[in-house]
Amino acid sequence: MRIYEKLLAHKDEIKQTHLRKLFQDDPERFNRFHAEFNHFLLDYSKNNITQKTMDLLFELARESGLKEAINDMFEGKKINTSENRAVLHTALRNRDNHPIYVDGQDVMPEINRVLQQMKTFSTQVRTGKWRGATGKRIKNVVNIGIGGSDLGPAMASDALAFYRIDTINFHFVSNIDGTDITETLKKCNPETTLFIISSKTFTTQETITNALTAREWLVNTLGSEAVSKHFVAVSTNTKAVSEFGINPENMFVFWDFVGGRYSLWGAIGLSLMIGIGYRNFIEMLEGAFAMDNHFKNTPFEQNLPVILGLLGIWYTTYLGAETYAVLPYDQYLRKLPLYLQQLDMESNGKHAKKDGHFVDYPTGPILFGEAGTNGQHSFYQLIHQGTHLIPTDFIAPIHSLNETGQQHDILLANFVAQPEALMRGKTADEVRAEGVPENLVPFKTFEGNRPSNTILIDKMTPWTFGALIALYEHKIFVQGVIWNVDSFDQFGVELGKQLAKNILPELLDKNKEISHDSSTNALIERIRKSRSELKRIK
């Protein structure tokens, strides 16, 4: 029997057994189902699994060629098959500097050159050596990008805010909605503001439109000659960068073998390096590098990314879970679920296998989350008593960076209690024993048997943060390999953008013929009419 069929047959066994009974029957369950790595503890004992489940899942990983795929990625082979590209975000944090080849060329010298360029520039901004056109120090850094060029540095800037310089404010603009750039500029002074324009091609519509708005704002006060002192670029398009007014010496490059959502570790992280400093940035890379080595070298049975990835496969493909939640009990990580939405759903939200055939099984799940304990007063109701199976990851640091009274103890108490509540539930008899009126018993009963992982880290440092993000990157990679999808393209983001380019001139010219479906035509006509009426009123 193929492993796929074995797992399908096994799921029926699991569905008959409540997690509470699994714990009652096996006092050593935690010892059996946990793994550790440096400052990390992964407790996956509160999952709907037995040893047989994990044995079958590890067999699935081996049958899917996971070990070979891991080696191929780290060796620079072109595993992004649809775009014929290597996938080497890991090279950006290759801290032992061993050679990594793409098309016969070692990429490490150029990666190190850009890292040194980032170090020099970020140090100049932090120390005040780099000044604006009027000689004043930089007090505001505005990163303008979108997708991975925004979510990565924005999330990391929050996550590592404890280590951030306090004489500079950091802002992140991504939305084409003019409100985003307008409200950001209200907080800034042209004389003391530095803009980082992050766009590989320097043609991304949202990013360049916002950049031009920022440029106009600056030029109106300081003149066009000031642009080179207040704008730098993260790009590969030297010509477009120069035409914008940015000195090419202040252009920081990145490469086709690094996808946007995996680009935090290089030049896209320039705003982060300015914020936390070069040494802390390197510490973050060291943490990610340590997780890379753990992923590459550790047997599957103790390999954190492999275990998390396989559990996700178990729930999505075999047990029918359509969503999963990431719940960080750390205010610094409040943007982590938003970041992971892109990382996971853009990577594995695919309907075609690598061979071009459509999949006939579920792939990437819908991801959501919120920082604890805020989420407890929001969607946890649905996780505890709703009708959906929602596997969850709980994440927390044991030690707070901001010890204030009992607050961290209360936070950790909730962090530990929630997975226990999801696992145990509360039976109708237990509710009755509390003296609850019979008519209220159904409402206060908890089914339990709701799965979760618990990830404990020692403290939120740059090192542990880097390792945590790398952990999720590799978890997603594991799932892509087993689902046989290309986790590194993102063609799904393109169609809507292409249609928007056709619609834009139709919105701008009321006389232009429109020929879409009746709904789209009606929306365009309504927008045209409303704007025309507003112009007449003005």
N, C-alpha and C positions, 0 to 999 in steps of 0.2 A: 504493500500500500504506500502511495506517495505521501510525503510529509504533509502536504496540503490536506489530503483526505484524513490523515491521522488527527490533525488539529481540529478539523470539522467534527469528527466523531468525538473527540475529547471535550469539546465545548459543551456538549450535552451533559457530560458528567459534572462539569464545573457548575453548570446552572442549577444543579440539584442541591448544592452545598453552600450554606450560609457562612460568611466569614467568621462569624462568632463561633460556629462549631469548629472551624478549622483551627482557631486559636485554642479552644477548649481541648481538642484532641491532640494538640502538639505544643507542649510547653516550651519547646525549643524553636518555635516558628521564627522568632526574630533572628536567632543565630543562623538559621538556615537561609533566610532571605534578607540579608543586608550585605552591603559592600562598602569598603572605605578606600579613600584616596587622600593622602596628605591631610588637609584640613576639612575634608568632606566626609559626611556619613550619609549614605543612601539607605533608608529603610523602605524596602518594598514588600514587606510582609503583609501589609493591609491591601493586597491585591487578590483578585479572584483567581488564584493560581495554587497549584500543588507542585511538588518536585517534578512530577510527570509533565506538567505544563511547561516548566522551564526547560526540561530536557528536550522536549519537542521543539520549543522555540530556538534553542541553541542549534539543534539539528537543522532547522529551517535556515538559520543564518549561514551555516556551513554549506548547505546544499545550494544556497543562493550565491555563493562565491564571495561572501562578505570580506573574508581575509584578503583575498586577491584584490578586491576593489579598494580596500584601505591602502594596500601597498601601491596600487596604481595611482591613487590620488597623491600620496606623499612623494612619489617618484616623478610627478609632473606629466604623467600620461594624459592624453586628451579625453578625459572622461565626460566632459560636456560634449556629447556626441552630436547634438543637433546644431551646435555652433562650431564644432571642431576646435575646441579650446581646452587647454589644461585648466585645472582648478587648484590654485595655489595661494589662497589666503593664508594657509599655514606657513608659506615661505616668508610672509611679512613678520612673523614672530619666531623665525628659525634662529634661536639664540645661541646655538653652538656653531652656527654659520657654516654648516657642511654644504657643499655644492648641491644645487638643485638645477636641473637642466630642462630647458624648454627649447625644442628644435635645435638641440646640440649646444646651446649657449647657457652658461651659468647665470642665473638671474640674481644671485645674491649681491654682486658688486653694485648693481644699480639700485637695488632695494636699500642697501646700506648707505649709498650716496644720498638718496632722498631722506632717509632717516636723519642723517647728519645735517642736511639742509633744514629739516624741520627743527632740529635741536638748536641750530644757530638762530633761526628766525624767532622761535618761541622764546628763547632766552632774551633776545633783544627787546621783544614786546614786554615781557615780564619785568625786566630791569629798568625799562624806560629809555633804553638806548634807541629803540625805534620810536620815532615821534611823528605826529601828524604834520601837515603842511605849515601850520602856524607855530610849531615847536612845542606843542603840548603833548603830554603823555597820553597813551591810549587808556581809556577808562571803560569803553564798551567794545566788545567783539561780537559781530553779527555774522553768523554762518548762514549763507543762503544756498539751499540745495533742496532736493526732494527725494523721497524713497530712502535708500540706504545712505545717500549723501546727507540726509537730515536725521533720520531715526537713530542711526548708530551713535553719532556724536552727541545728539540731544539726550538720549537715554543714558549714555555713559557720563555725560556732564552732571546729570542729576545723581547717578549712582555713586559718583566719586566727589560729590560736592564738599564733603568733609575735608578733602585734600586740596580744594581749589583755592587759588589766590584770592584774597578778599579786596584787592584794589581794582579789580576789573570785573565788570558785569558781562554775562554771556547770554546771547539771544539766538534763537533759531527760527528762521523764516523758511517756510516751504510752500504754503498754500497759495494758489494763484488768486484766491480771494484777496482783493486789495486791503481788506481789514488787517490781514496778517502783517504786511510790511508797514502799513500806516500806523498801527498801534505800537509796533516795535520802534519806529523812528521817533515817535513822541517821547520815548524814554532816553533818547540819545542826543548828543551834541555833535555836529559835523566835525568840529575841531578835534574831538577826542574819540572818534569812532573808527574802527577798522572792520572792513567787510571781507569775508572769505567766501568767494564764489566757487561752489563745488559742482562741476559739471564736466564729465569726461570729454564730451564733444564740444562743450561750450555753446550748444545749440538747444538744450532742453528748454522747452517753451516756458514752463512755469519758473524755472530758475533764472533764465535770462531776462524774462519780463520783470521779475522782482529786482534783479540786479540793475536793470536800466532805471527803474524807479528810484532805487537807492542812489544811483549815480547822479540822476537829475537833482535829487534832494541835496547832495553834497555840492555839486557844481553851482547850484543857485546861490550858495553861500560863499564857497571858497574858490570857485573857478575851476576850469577843466584841468589846469596844470596840477591841481591837488590830488587828482585821481590816483596817481602812482604811489602816493604816500598813504592812501586810505583803502586801497583795494589790492588783494592778492588773489590768486586763482589756484584751484586744484583741478587740473585739466590735462589734456594731451594736445589741445589745439592751439599751438603757439600763435598762429596767424590771427585767430579770432580774439585771443587774449590780448595781443598787442593792439589790435584795432579798438578794443574797448578802452585802452589807456593804461593797462597794467604792464609793468616792466616784466618781460619774459624771465628775468632773473628771479622774480617772485612768483613763478609758476611751479607748482609741486605736482609731479606726474604720478600716475598710477597706470595699471596695465590690464590688458584684456583677460588675463588669467585670474583676475580678482573681480568677482561679481559685486554689484553695488551693495547688496545686503550683507556682504562679507568683508566690507572694505574699511571698517573701523580701525583696523590694525595698522593702516598705512597713512598716506597723506590726507585722506578724508578725516582722520583723527587730529588734524592740525589744531582745531579749536580746543580740543580736549588737552593736547599737549601744552598749549598756552595756559590753560586753566590749572592743570595739576602739576605741570613741570615735567621736564625730560626724565628725571629719575623715577618718578611715579609711573610715567607712561611705560618706561622700560620694565618696571615691576609688573605692570599689567600684561605686557607681552610675555614675560617670564612665566606667569601663571597659565596663560593660554598654551605656551610651549610645553609646560609640564603636563597639561591635560592632553595635548597632542601625543606626547610620548606614552602616556597611560593608555590612550585609545589604540595606538599603533602596536604596543608591545604586550599588553595585559591579556591573559586568557579571557575568553568571552564570559566565563562564569563569574569573574570578578571585575568586569569591565563596565564602568558606570554608563558611558554612552550606549554601549551595546545593550545592556539590560533595559535602560529606559526606552530605547528604540524598539526592542522586541515587545515590551509591554504595550507600547502604543500600537504596534501591529496586531497584537492579540485582541485589543479592544476594538480597533477600527475595522479590521478585516474579518474577524471571527465572531466577536460578540455584538457587533452592530452599533457601536458608539459613534455618533456623528460629531461630537464635540469633545473638547477637553479643556480644563481650566488650569491656569498657572497662577498661584496665589502666594506672592511674596509677603512675608510678615517683616517688612523693612521699608520704611518710608522712602529711603534712598532708591529702592528698586521699584518705585511706583510706575515707572514707564516701561518696565521689563515686559509685561504682557503685550503692550502695544508693539514693542520691538519684535517680540517673538511671533506676533501675528504675521508680520511681513516675512520674517525668516522662515517660518514653517509653511504658511499658506501659499506664499509665492514659490517656494521650493517644490513642494509636493502636491499642490493643488492641480494635478495633471490628469488628463483623460486618455493620454496616449502613452504606450510603452516605448521603450527605446527603439524597438523594431518598427514603429509606426502603427502597429495595431492598437485598437482601443482596448482599454482594460475592461475586465468584466468583474471587478471587485472594487470595494471602496478604497480610495487613497486618502490624501491629506485631510485631516479632520478640521473642523472649525475651532479656532482657539480664542479664548477670551480670559479675562482675569482682572484683578484689582488688588491693591495692597490691603493686607489685613491690618486692623480689624474692620476697615471701612466696608469691605465686601460682605462681611457677616450681616450687616444691616441692609443689604441689597439683594443680590442674587443667590445667596446661600440657601434661602428658602427653597428655591427650585432644586438645588443640588441635594438637599436633605429629603424633601418630600415630593419632589416633582416626579414626572413619569419618564424622564430621560435618564439614560446611563451616561454619567459625566465623570470619567476618571479625572483626578486632580493631582497636581504637584504642589505641595506646600514647601516653601523655602524660608529659612530664617537663620540669622546669625545668633550664636549663643551669647556673645558679648556685644553690648551696644557701644557705639561710638559716642553716645550722648546719655550717660547715666543720670537720670533725674528721678529720684525717689524710687517708687515701685513700678514705674511705668513699663520698663522692659520685662520685669517679672510677670506683670499682667499680660503683656503681649505674648510672651512665651507660653504662659498658661493656656491662653486661647489657641495658640499655634499647636500645642500638643493635644488639646481637647477636641479640636475639630476633626482630625482624622479618626480619633477614637469614636466620636459620635457617629461619623459616617459609617464606620465599620460595625459598631455594635447595634446602633439603633435603640429603640425602646419598644418593647412588646406591649400589646393591649393589656395583658395581665399586669405588667409593671406599672402601667398608667393607672389601672384600677386600684392597685395596691396603695397608690398615693391619695386615694379618696376622690378621684376625679369623677364627676357625674357621668353616668353611662352615655348620655347623649353627646358628651364631649370627647369620649375615648377615641373615636376614629381620627379626630383632628389633632390629638396629642400623641398619636402613635407614630413611631419612626420605623420604617422598614429596615434601615441599616443595609448591610451588604453592599455598601457603596465604596468603590476602590479608591485608593490614594497612594502616592509616594510621598515620603518625607525626606527633604534634603536639609541637613544641618551643616552649616559652615561655622568656623570659629569666630570670625569677625569680618566685616566688610572692608577689606583692604584692596588696593589695586591688584594684588596677586590673586586673591580669591575671586574678585570680580572677573578678571581675565579668564581664569579657569572655568568659572560658571558659564560664561558666554560660549566658550569653546565646547563645553559639555553639551550644550543645546545644539550647537552647530553640528557636532558629530552624531548626536542622537538623530537629527533630521536626515543626515547622510545615510545612516544605517537603514532607515525606513525607505528612503529612495531606492537604495540598492535592492532591497527585498521586494518592493513593489515594481521594480524594473522601470522606473521613470527617470528622466533626466532632471535632477534636482537643481540644475544650475542655469537653465534658460528661464525666460519669463515672457513668452509670447502672448500670454493672456492679458497683459497690460496694454497691448498695442491697438486692438481693434477700436476701442472707444476713442483713443487719441486720434486715430486716422479719421474717424467720422467727425470728430470735433473740428478738425481742420477744414472739412467741407462745409460744416454748418456755420463757422465763424463769419465768412463773407456774406452768408445769407442773413445773418443777424444784423450786420453792419449796413447792408444795402437793402432798403425796403422794396426796391423795384426788382431785385434779383429773383428770378424764378426759383421756386422750391419744388422738389419732387421726391418726397419721402413717403412713408406710410401716413395714413390719415392722422394718427396720434402725433407723430413728430412734426408734421406740417402745422397742426393746430397749435402746438407749443411755440413754434417759431413765429407764427402769425400773432399769437397773443403777446409775445415779448416785443415784437415790432410795434404793435399797436400801442401798448402801454408806454414804450419809450417815446414814440412819436407824440403822444398826448402830453407827456411830461415836458418835452421840448417846447410845445406850444404854450404851456402854462408859464414856463420860465421866460 
